[in-house]
Amino acid sequence: MTTHRTNHAPRRLSLLALAIAAGLGAQAAHAQDAAPDQDAQKKAGVTELETVTVTALGRAQDILDVPYNISAVSGEAIEQGNILDNAELMRGVAGVGVVDRGARNSSVVSGIRIRGLNVDSSALGDYAVSASATVATYVDSTPLFANFLLSDIDRVEVLRGPQGTLYGSGALGGAVRYILRKPDTSGTEGRVSLGLSSVDGSGGIGKSGSFTFNLPLSDTFALRVNGTRNDFPGVTDYRNVYALDADGLPTAPNGVLADDAVYENHKDADTVEQSYGRIALRWTPNDRFDATLSYTAQADRFGGRRGTSLGTDGWGDAYGDNEIGSVQLEPSSRHVNMAALEASIDLGFATLTSSTSQYDHKGDIVSENTGFYAQNGWLAAFYYNYPRPLATAVRDYGDKALTQEFRLVSKTGSAVDYVLGAYYQKQDRNSGQDSFLRGFKRWWDAYSNDAWGPGYEDLIVDDQDFHYRTKEHFKETAVYGELTWHATDTVQFTGGFRHFRVESEASQTMRVSPWAGSAASTSTADESAGKTLFKANVAWAFSPRNQLYATVSEGFRRGGTNGTPTAGNFAEDPAWTTYRADTVRNHEIGVKGAVGRLTYNADLFYVDWKDPQINSSTPLWGFFAVANAQKASTRGVELELAGSFDNGFGYSLGYAYTDAKLDADAVSQDGTYTYGLKGMALPGAPKHRFNASGNYNIALGEAWLVLRADAYYQSETENAMSLSPKFQRTLDGFAIFNASATYSRGNWDTTLWLKNIGNEAGVTGVYTTEYMGTSPAQHYFGNGSKALTALPRTVGVTVSYRF
């Protein structure tokens, strides 16, 4: 499938030009007289081969000393590159893929893919799923997928391959850690940043602003506060939305029984409003104790989804770039907050750390479902070809958890190093859906009275034809450890384990049909299981900054219960009641190190995946459920290079080859149908990925000019693991290019940046026309299909002041 974009909206560059002029003027007014020093060069983005420190294994280490495949992106790089979101961030890390669902859906289901470990359709995202993502995400030490804005980050660590021993459930493909900056008692500092942007095809100007303020309260206390606000106009036009009357129902201009309707075009409907804030208090009474208490919150509101509908509307007119065929707007909102207390104490022989956190993440989302009804023939079969069909799915989701973790990390320098830990989490999740065929009750009353006379009105209760609720409770406990023996000065062996136990409960309630007499069904189920995972690693430092390593590691994702009913009106096969934990075993050999001003990392891997979990639904009544395929595998190579030259030029290159496929036919839980064949490629896993970046630094007397550019390419991918044309699509490969220029003088930075220079659609997921397309024969003249597209070409300017 190929989607191209064209420039079909006027530019809004006058405000951008004014902002650039204001930024440069401010810099000139506040310029310092001294020539650029080392600190100024660093702030300007001058590339040097510095030590990159990470804490992925529990202690601060040079990234080149870690005998695993790990990458790190600094907070400075995120700020200097004006990286807008996690999709852009992950495209800059070798071997990491992402399904870019846009801002509206970015917080519901994680789209991060590492080493091809994924069996879910790329077209998820409108409802919360039960199975955890295959890549674990952490905010500091809290396991949480919240997709916070990238604000005041110290670094992002990306660990490739299973991380089951240290990071537990869900780290099948790897783990991503967002390490936030801590309060600092050494001095007062801050940063204020303002930005304007214009997106190709949008009629408005985007505005964003952020601030960070670090304040020492005493020699032992420090406070850090930061916040971000984004207000972006939409880029997607909803061109055939029903005009609604005072009751919120499709307008019937010639009476309820007439077939006509009124449609409106809502320009730039996918607006984005995001507010993020964090406050942290740090106490360091002495050199041995360190504690940070923090509270983080984000609230989002979106006007609609970003994308392009496929094919034509019911009148035969094709959809253009960034036009959606939904007959209703699709707003959503969400709120997430997290409180955390992280403390460490130096015991002399080791450091004991404690991480206590509690989070609450919830949201709601409105989805167009009329195309789904139409393609299943329901509008004609069950709703008498109701002339103005408007099927609305109102969904909500919630996830809250209390997590406690203790970790004891030995001091280095002896023949044996160790990490020992204990983990506890209690998690509650819920999701729901209420579906309505808006206006059907009103039409039925008029239709039945006209056709058969009074007395049939009560056969239809209301417009609601689907009610669904699910609640899940998990309790996970684990003990884990890793021990490293330094056999010689150059050879070390590491062994690790994690023993865990998971207890789960689930309940589901469902009612189908607006017809009188429709009964609800409620069911509950529970499950518990335990397992022990292992890891082994050997590393040989064949020179002071170079090493060869080999690893065998395991990962798991907890199983659970679907709670599907086995008796009553909505009984399903008992095989759907529970789903098994899935596990992986990774075999990897790699080499990494530094030669002069060049760093490199290369590895070969092979991963066996047993019982892959897939988010699905039951065949009879459509309960949301998790199923298990039999087995899959991925294999490939990952390469990274980074370096710099004396002339001020720095660069990085990355490449990954991934062959991810099913190793056995995928059969439904009840054995009634096959949805995947042995050898089928796993969805969302391109075979080839390439990324590159470069920056060039030019001294201009008292100032610096930094030029940056980056590129990302991925080959074609599969949309879903399916034999049905309703879901299966091969998506074209694409390339995305970005560039920026920063002028830094004194404490001022002005950056002109350009995203997606080629205006590439960058499709990473599709809702097909066979699944949600138009059907004029059933009076559905809209089109619910859509391609999930990347952010179109965007030009912006950001002005920052540091103090």
Phi, psi and omega in degrees: 000129182243132177231126179247156176244150172231156178277108183235023178221149180292150178287152175238069188260348183297317177296323179295316179298319178297319179295319178299313180299319180296319180296315180292324178296319179297321179295318180296322182290331185247017184297146174270152184277343184283154175289159182301127176263185183298318181296319178296321178297319180296316180296330179281349177100017180295129187273124171231157177276091182255164175288127176260116183262132178231163180232025186300329183261016175100346179223155179291125182219151167297131184302333179285344179270349181282120185277045179218173180271104184221141175235157179222139175242123183282156175297326177299319179295323178295317181290313183294326179274001183047047179291125192274325185204178183291331177299315178293320180300312184290333176294343179268003180249125186303131173081002180255125178253165180209140170269114185269099182266005182082172186297322185301322186250007189286345184253358185273310181228130180295136178254010183283133179233127175235130179058028171071011183280088179198135173238357181280152175298144176289344182269032169272173174132348179267354176210152180288141180254159183279318182289137177294160176293160180278353175240121179283138177240138182232138167255107194055245182255010183262121176286106187203129168259105180233348180052050175301155173297150182278085187231129175052050181265136174284313177192162173241123180256131180243114180256118182269145180089164184303136180235040188295327185290313182267333188242359165072210189297137175094347182272050181291311181269340182153193181218146176238124183245123176261107183262115183272153180289142181263155171301149186229129181276357187283342180172161177280134177206165179189176180206134175236135184222136177230141181218150172234148181210156178226126182258136179303125179095353181261149180264007183230177179250131177276144181232138177215151178207149178212157176214153173221135180221122178248124185229114171290126178269336177194191177290343185240348181241142175216146180241138176227130182230136174212155181207156179220141176228125175244134176223095186248134174288161179282169177235346185259132178263127171267099196269346179224065179267135176302134166286134184255149178271190184296337179269004181077020181250155179305129182298133177247089189296332181243028178103157186299325185275350178287159184270351187275166180210169178244131182242150179233155175251115178259108182282144173049053189282335187274059180293154182229123174232120183225135177230128183229142176208150178214138174231133183224138178238126183242138179236122178231079185293337178203185183285352186256342186236139182213125180223137179230124175253128184221155174224129183232138180214150175214139177232130182235149173218127184235142181275338182178185182264155175263135179163187180222126176289150183262149175076219187234168171275185184290348177262003177090009180270128182288149176275138177270183179302137176058039172240128180251139184265011179300142178271011176210158173286157186231068181286164174205164176208160176201160178217137178222137174222149184217129173246137184215144173233116179242127183223149176219146178224133179277114180268003182096294179277342183199169176247127178259125179241148176229134177233118178239128183211155175217133179226160177217116184235122181212155180194174177219156186207136178256129185234143172287124181238003186295321178297325177297314177299317184295315183288343173270357178076014185289327183299322178278320187284325187241344187236021171056031183053045176315128195289338181233066186292128178222092181266115182250130172252114178258112186244151174220160180210154178209146180210119177222149185204152169246126184233134175228131179221136172243142180217130177249119184240122183289159173284150178277167177113346178258178182290337183231130172247151179212158171227125177234141183208161174226142188224140176217135174216135171242120188233137175239129179231147177213152174208157181205163177212131171239121181251141182226140167258092191299127177089356184293319179299315180299316180293319181299317180301316180289318183294312183294322178294321180289322184278320189232355182091175182298156174116350182254358184299322186288355177293333176253121184284309181196191181281346185282125181240005177203132177226128184215134174221139173224140176232136181230139178232129179234143170227121182236130175234147181203151166236146185209167178188157173222139180232130180243126177253119177273089185297321175219185178292342185239351184237133176222151178237137180232134173233143182218159178212161169212122175251125185226161173220135181236131173243134183223148173224147178214146174223145180225144174229135181214141171225134182240143170090136174276359184287145179300142178092355178292126184260151176270157178232133179233139180213157177222158177200159178218160185204149174216147181201157177220160182196158175239130179253158181225158174215142175224139182215141172229138181224140179234116177275096184280354169203169188305326183237027180220140181212154173247135182221158175220140185221139164239120184222155181239152175220160180214162172227129188300147171274188181181195181236139179275338180070020180290143182289146177245003178213162178095193186297331186243037182295138174243167176300135180303340180299338181275356187296317183232166172225149186274155169297144173252149185226154176229152171232123186251132175242127189213141172226136184208168177222140182208159178159201183220140175229109184062238180259020179246131170248150183214159178205125181218141180207157169243139181221155173217128185234124171268132183238117181254134177058050181305131177277136177231130177284121190218200174212155182288150188286333186274308188239001173075029171296136172295130185207156174258135178239168177241127165281178184274302180198157178210173178205157173224149177212154180173193181222145178228134183227139175220139174224142175209146180187183180208164180236162182295339183279006178095009180260130175235154185208162170213146180225143177215145177214143175219135171247127182226124175247101184245127186204163173285141177255002176201157176303140177264116185244143181301160183306322183269002177075014186270341180206159178251129182245356177206146183249148177308133181092351180292137179292141177286144185289153176068020184236088178294144178290327183235132173225138181221135174223148180211148175211156178206153174218147181229128188248128184237122177281129180235071181066252181271004186229173176231141170244123181243121178256132181229152174207148175213158183219148177221137176223139169225145178281182184297154180226165174264140182286321184206158173269093187202152173263357184264137175294349175295334185235327186285128173207143170265121184263135182298150170290165181203165178228139179234132182239138177230157178206156177204161175223128181242128174253116184243129178212124185062230180264008184254141173230133172236123183239126170259124186229153182223121180254144176052061186304320180279002180054043182284138179294323176057052185287125179240001177193153184218134162262112191285164175292328177294337181268321188216023186282184184288160178203079182299333178297337177253020178067018174260104183260359173275195180204113183272359177290158176193151171258133178277113190249158177285166175300126178297175180310128184226131176244139182207168176225137179232129178244128183232146175233128179250140179218000000 
